[in-house]
Amino acid sequence: MDRQDALYTSDQKSPPLADRMRPRTMDEILGQDHLVGPDGVIRAFVERRELPSMIFWGPPGSGKTTMARLLADAAGTEMVTFSAVLSGVKEARAIMAEASRRRQLAGQRTVLFVDEIHRFNRAQQDAFLPFVEVGDIVLVGATTENPSFELNRALLSRVKVYILEPLEEDDMARLLDRALHDSERGLGRSGVDADAGALGMIGRLAAGDARQALNHLELAVALAGADGAGRIDEELVQRVAQRSVAVYDKGREEHFNLISALHKSVRNSDVDASLYWLGRMLEGGADPRFVVRRLLRMASEDIGMADPKALEQVSAAAHAVEHMGMPECELALAQATVYLALAQKSNAIYKAYGAVKLEIANRPGLAIPMSIRNAPTALMKDAGYGRGYHYAHDLASGVADMQCLPDELKNATFYRPTEHGWEHRIGERLKEIAELKKRG
């Protein structure tokens, strides 16, 4: 029998391990003590048999569906599960209409569990409002996306949002050990054991996702049995997992969290952190063109004239991105990121241009001084265009004592260089220019 075929020769009628190992009580839920621990708010709801409408926000495999089911069981109410991925608003309205009839006839509320509730757009989410408002349903939604961005304000005002955390490594180790040795629901009857390091590796590769960890464990046990080894080691885990994809979700909150982490690590001159967050993005499938655009921004926003070569380094990396693509351009991006992290920092250009934008927004039409206006015709010259202009190259100093800003801004200073890197020299040059203007 082929080794890979052996992975699928177990009883096909048996539910996946992740379903069999779902917690049956609040005490079996791992990693969410802030919600289900002795002082947890969800445990308090269960003990008082209260069920407010709520949204569980957390990463995949953190226990959102399990907690909804346990809440409904504890309250003795019927729970209807509905997936926004598989069905639409029409089906949801039918379920809620039936829940309304049930409440009128039997006085029983229905828990409507909506998985991936963020898949409904903001207008479609309004369909839940009247049923939640009158109490026909207890809405329990689950989402992997930030509710502040994905749910409309009317719905958010009627529910409580609870955040679930990814499972930590200790939680993963307990979960996997429990599944491996549980003879009733788990894999205890397989006779397969595992190295502690192997279980730890499975937990790390799952990145806090209990479902993914259990799926990896189930495949590893099947493969260990097919090999006749009877034991899972780290090499076997690597074969099962092949290659763990970095946690990254293009266009969603994690995308913006990662680029924020990269930018702030560069700004703080933390080379290792900068490289790590860059790797998390690239290995997770981020568009290298997006990454290099943000690096270009950092080169001016956080470094600027403190090290003018920073922009050149990133421009070279941008060239590599366009002409090589991934994975060949990854080292060019890494080099540019390291340069930015090590470079002297200054936000003087950022602040200067911000001040200019604010001034223009407040007074967008200040007159251009006549001396620096273009005068291509005699009529314009007669009107004073170009009068008083001094050609700087004709002067020994190379600097004319000539007003170039509008009258209202003639004493304004937008750019204030720091003492960092090249900007220290630039500050000296600005003082020199001011002295040359005074001499005429």
N, C-alpha and C positions, 0 to 999 in steps of 0.2 A: 504493500500500500504506500502511495506517495506520502511523504512527510507532511506536505501542506494539506493534503486531503484529510489527514488525521485530525486537523483542527476542527473539522466540521462533522465528525462521525459520532459525536455525542447525541443523546436523545434529542431530536429536533423538536419534540413536543414540549420539552422543558423550557420555561421562560429563561431569558438571559440572566446571568448571575446578578447583574445590577438591579433587576426587578425582584429577584428572590431575596436579596439582601436589604431591601428597603426597610428602614426602621419601623417597628410595630408600636413603639411607645416613644414619648418625648425623651425619655432617658437614654434611648439608643441613638438619638441624633448627635452627631459629632460636629464640633467646630462652631456651634452657634449658641454658646452658653449665655451670651448677652440677650438672647431671645427665649431660650428654653431652659436655662439654668434655674436654680432655686429662686432667684429674684427676677427672672426674665419675664418680659411683658406678655409673650405668647403663652407661657405657662400659666400666668395669671388669668388670661382669657379662658383657658381650658378649665381651670379650677372653678371659675365663676360661671362657666357655660355661657360666656358672652362671645358674640361673633360680630364685631364691626367689619365693615367692608375695608379691605386692605390690599396693598400691593407689595409683593415680595420682589425686591430688586437684588439680584446677585448673579454671579457667573454660573455657567453650566455646571451641573453636578454638585450644587451646594445645598440642595434639600428643599427647594421651593415647592415642588409638587407634593413631596412627602409631608411637609408641615401643613399644607392645605388639607390633605386627606385626614391627618390626625386631628386637626381642628374640627372638621365636619363630624368625625366619629365621636369625638368627645362631647359635642353639642347634641348628638343624636339627630342631626338633620341630614336630609338627602343631599348628596353632592353630585352635580352634573359637571363633567369635564368637557371642556370645549377648547379646541386648538385654533388660534387665529391663523395658523399656517395652512390648515386643511379646509377651513370653512369660512364663510363670510357673515356679514351683518344680518342677512335674511335669516339664516339658520339660528343666529343668536337671538333675534327677536322672537322666533317661534319658541325657543327654549324658555325665554323670559315670560312670554304670554302664558305658557303652561305653568310656570312657577307662580304666576299671579293667580291663576285658577286654583292651584293647590292651596295657596294661603287663604283664599276666600272660603274654600270648602272645608279644609281640615285645620286651618290655622297654623300651618307648618311652613316655615321659610325654607328656601332652597339656597344652598351654597353653589354658586356658579363659579367654577374655577376656569379662568381663561388663560391658557398658556400662550406665551409670546404675545401678550396684549398690545405691545408696541407695534405689531404688524397692522393693526387698524389705524387708519389715518385719523387726524384730529376731528374731522367731521363725523366719521363713523363712530368714534368713541361716544358721541352724544347719545347714541341709541341706548346706552346703559343708564343714563342719568335718571329718567322718570322711574324706573324700576328700583334703583338704589334709593331714590328720594323717598318713595312711599314704603320701602321696607319689604317689597316682594322678594327680593333676592339679597343675599350677602355676596357681594362681588369680591372674589379673591383673584387677583391678577398676578401673573409671574412674568418678569421681564429681565432680560440680560442687559437692557439699555437704560441709560439714565432717565428716570421718569420726568425730570425737569425739562428735558428736551423732547421726549417722545409722547407724553400725555398732555392733553389740553388742561387748562387751568380749572375749568368747571368740574372735570372728573377728579383732578387732584384735590380739590377743596372738599370732596365727599368721601375720600378714603384716607387711610393712614398708610404711610410708606415705611416699610421695614427693610433694612439693608442686611443681606446675608454675605458673609465673608467666605473667600475660598478656604478650603480645608488646608490646614498647616501640615507639615511633614509628620508630626507626632500623631495627628488625627488619622492621616493616611495609613501610617504604620499599624495603628489599632484596627482600622477598618479592614485592611488587607489580611492581617493576621486572623481576625475574626472570620472572614470569608473562607480563608484557606483551611481552617480547622473546624468549621461548623459542619457537622455531618447531616443536619436536618435541611438547612437551606443553602449551605455553601458547598465547598469542594472537599469536605473532610473525608468522604468515602473514596476519593481518588487515590489516596496513599501518597500523593506528591507533597513534598516539603519544599522549603525555600530558604536560601541564605538570607540573613538579615539585610545584607547589602543589596540583594536583588529586590526585596520588597521596598527598600528605600528608594532604589532607582525607579521602580514603577511609580511610586508616589511622586517623585520629582518630575518624571516625564509627563504625568497627568496634570501638573500645574494647578493643583487644587480642585480638580474635577473628579469627584468620587465615581461617577459613572464610567468615565474613561479609564480610571485606575482599575476598576473591577473588570472591565472588558479586556484590558491588557492581561490581568491575572488569569482570567478564564482561558485565553488563548495560550498563555505560557504553560498552564497546567496541561492543556491538551497536547502541546508540543513536547513537553517533558515526558508525558506518558507514551507518545509515539516514539520518542528516542530511546525509551527504556531506561532513561537516567533516573527518573523518579525524584529529581531535585531541580529546582529552578535556581540558576546562578545568573550573574550579571551579563555574561555573554549570551545566554539564552534570551534574556529580557531585551537586549539590543537587537537580536534577530527578530523578535516579535514586533518591537516598536519601529524597527527600521530607522526612521528619522523623526524625531519629535519636532513638530512645527512650532515655532515660537508663537506665544500668545499675542495676536495682533488682529485687529478688525478694521479693515480699511473704511474710512469715512465715518466711523462711529466714535464713541467717546474714547475708547482705548487708543485710537489713532492720535487724537489730540493730546491725551495724557502722555503718550510716548514722545511726541515731538516737543512737548513742554519740558519733559524730563531731560531730553537731549539739550535743548536750548539753555536751560538753567544750569546744567552741569558744565557746559562750555563757558557760560558767563562766570561761573565760580571757579574756573581754571582747574576742574577736576578731570584729568585726562582719562583715568580708568573708567569713571562713570560715563563720560562722554562716549568712549568707545563701546561700552556695554549697551547703552540705549540706542546707539547707531546700529549695533548688531541686532538688537531686538527688532528694530524696524525692518532692516534689510532681510534678515532671516525669516521674518514673518510675512514677507511678500510686499513690503512697501514699495511704491514707485520711486526709483532712485532719482527721477527728475524732480519729484516733490521734495525729497530730502535735500538735494543740492540747492534748490531754490531757497529753502530755509537757511542753509549754511551761508549762502550769499547774503541773506538778510543779516545774519549774525555778524558777518565780517564787517558790515558798516554800522549796525546798531550797537554792538558791544565792544568793538575794537576800533574801527574808524581810523583816524589819523595817528593813533598810538602806534599802529603798525600797518602802514599802507599796503604792505606785501600780502596781508591776509586776504584781501580781495583778489589778488592775483592768484594765490594758491587755490582758492575755491573756484575761480574762473577756469583754471586748468583742470580741476576735478569735473567741472560742468562739461568741459570739452570731452573728457574721457567718458562721461555718462552718455553723451550723444553719439560718440563714435565707437564705443565698445559695448555698452549696456552691461547688464548683470550676467554672470557674476564677475566678469573681468574688471568692471569699474569699482568693485567694492574696496579694493586697496587704495585707489585714488581718493575715494570718499573718506576712508579711514585716515589717510595722510592729512587731508584737508582738515578733518575734525581735530586731530591731534595738534595741528598748527594753531587752529583757533583757540583750543583750550590752553595752549602754552603762551599765546601772544599776550602782550600787555593790553589791558582793557581800558576803554574809554567810551562813554556814551555821549561825548560832547557833540558829535555830529547829529546824533539822534535828538538831543535836546535842542540844538540850534535849529534844525529843520522843523521840529515841533513848534518852536516859538515863531518861526516864519509863517507856518500854516495858520497859527492862531491869529497872527497880525493880519494876514490876508483875509481871513474869514471875517474879522471885525471891521476892517477897512479895505475892501477889495479894489478900490479904484484910485489910490493915491497917484498924483501926477508924477510922471517921469521928469527929472530935471532937464531943462532945455539943453544944457551943455552936453549931455550924452544921448540926445535924440539923433536919429539918423536924418541927414539933410541931403537927399539926392537931387533936389531941384532948387533953382534960384528962388522961387517963391517961398519955399520952406526956410531957406537961409535968411531971406528978408524977414520972415516971421520970428526969427531968433533961434531956429533949430541949429544946434551945434555950436552956438555962441559960447565962448569960454572953455571950449574943449582943448585939452593939452595932450599931445601924443606922447605917451610915457617913454617910448624908445628914444625920443629926441632929447631927453633930459639925462644929465649925468647921473642923477640919483636913481633914475628909472621909476620914480614915483612922483606923481603930480599931486599938489594940494588942491584936489578937486572933489566937489560933493557928488557922490554917485547914488545916494539914497534920496527918496522924497524928502521934502522939507520937514514933514512931520516926524521923520525917523532919522534925521541927520546925526543924532547922537546915540542911536541905537547900537547895541552890541548883541548879536545873536550867537555867535560862535565864541565859546570860552574854553580854550584848550586846558586839559589837565596837565599834571606834572608827569604823567606816565608815558614811557617810551618816546616815540618821535614827537609827541605833543609838547614835551618839554622844549624841544628845539623850535617847534612852531610858535610857542609862546614868546621865545626870544626873538624870532623873526617878526612877529606882530609888533613888538616893542620897537624894533629897528625901523619898521615901516612907519610907525607913528612919529618917530624922530625925524625921518626923512621928509615927511609931509610938513612938519613944522619949519624945516629949513627952506622949504620951497624948492 
